[in-house]
Amino acid sequence: MLPAMMLLMYISRKSAPMGNSWVVDRENNLYGMQHDVPGLKMKGFDEPDLSYEIVNFTFEGWGATIRRDYSLDKGQTVTIAAFNSAFAQLLVVKGEIVGSFGYDEVGCRLMASVRVPDVARLYQKVHRLRFTGHHAMVYGDYTEDLAKLAEVMGFEVVWG
């Protein structure tokens, strides 16, 4: 997860949140990125911080986490990336934020809901080619930049 985050941040000059990947809705091709680690600089390192809240992480009221309501970014194009376990292949997916889940819930529940071209095919590639675990996401379309970087660095791009 960290190498994919680093690539995305290097190319985009924006913070890249990461999260567990989920199939949210097969019929509508919705893919979820779930974790309580949104970035404050998702619009750019030189841009003002995005709005966020600090909330309790547990039902008992201890611990803290930040939350970003991804529905504020509805319509935002995103690029999702993840390396496989051998770091030989990089999964690259372009999508669009369509909503946010878990913003008002306790625990690690924050999810960006992203529309992708074919969520069933993406899910199969994630598991068959071992792109499991956390995936990184950045605002904007950086698919061509990642393809060029892959060529220079010698890893294969797998399109999601």
N, C-alpha and C positions, 0 to 999 in steps of 0.2 A: 504494500500500500504506500509506504513512504516514497519509494522511487517514482511511482506514478504521480504522486502529489508534487514531488520536486520537479518533474518534467513539466507538468501543467503550470506550476507557478513560474517556472523559468520562462516558458513560452509566452504566457499571458500577462505576467506582471500583476497577478491577482491572487488572493488567497484561495486555496482549494480545499473545501471541506471533504471529509471522507465518510463512508458509512457502509453498513451492511446492505447488500442488494436483495431486493424482494420483487417478486411478481405481484403487483397490487391488483391488476385487473387485466385478464387475458383478452377479453372482448374489446376493450378500449386501448390496448397496448400500453398500459401504465406500469412503469417500473419505479420502485421505491429505493431511495437512498436514506437509510435510517441510522442516525447517531446524533448525540447532542454535542456536535462540534462544528457549528457553523462558523464561518470566518467573518470578521468585521470588515475585511478589505476585499470582499467578493466582487466589487465593481472596479477595483484597481487599487494598487498600493498608494497611488498619489491622490486618490479620491477620499472624501470624508467617510468616516465609519458608518456602516449601515446601522439601522435601528436594531436593538436587541433588548432582552430582559434577562435579569439574573433571577433564577428560581431555585427552590429546594429540589434536591435530587432524590430524596427519599420521602416516604409517607411519614416518617418520624420527624421530619423537618431539619435534618442535618445534611451537610454537603450542599454544594451549589453547582449550577451549570448555567450556561447561557443558551438562550433560545432566540431564533430568528424565524419570523413567520414567513415561510417561503411563498405563501399565497400573495404576498406583496410583490413578488417577482413573477407573477403569472405571465406567460408569454415569452419569458426569457429563454433564449437558446442556451443550451449547456453542452459541454463535452465531458463525457465520462470515460475514465481510463483505468485499467488495472493490468498488472503484469501477471503472467502465469507463474506457477511455483518454480520453474526453471529459469525465469527471467529471460526467456528466449522469445517470447511473444507478448505483445501489448494489445489488449482488447481496447478498441476505440469505438465509442457510441456517441452519436449526436442525437439530442432530444430537446424537448421543450418543457419547462416547468408548467404544470397545470394546477398545482395545489400544494397544500401542506397538511400534514396530519400530526397529531400528538403534541401540538404546541401547548395545550392547556393540561397535559397529563403529567403525572409524576414518573420519574425514572428516565431511562435512556429511550425515549419514545419519539423524538423529533424526526420527521420524515419529509423529504421533498418528493413529491409525486411528479414523475417525468414521463411524458409521452415519447415513446420510441417507435421506430418503424415496424418492428415485429418482436414483441416481447417473448413469445414462445420460442422463437429461433434463438434469441439472445440468451434465454435461460438455458437452453440446451448447450450452447457454446460455453457459457460460464462453467457448467458442471462437467461437460465432456472434456474440455481443454484445460480444466483446473484453474480457472480465474476466480476461485472462491475467496471468501474473506472480504475485507473492506475494499471498496472501489473509491476512487477520487473523482471529484467533479469540479469543473470550473465554468464560470459564466462566459458564454461566447462560443463560436465555432472555431476550434483549433485543430480540426481533423487533418487538414492539409499540412499544417506545421508539424504535427506529430508524424505524419507519413514521411516527410523530408528528414526529420530528426532520426527516425528509425533507419532510414537508408544510410545515413552517416554513421550511426552508432552500431549498426549491424544486427538489429532485431527485427522480427517479423510483425507486421500489423495484422490483427484479426479484426475485421469490421463486424460490429454488432448489429 
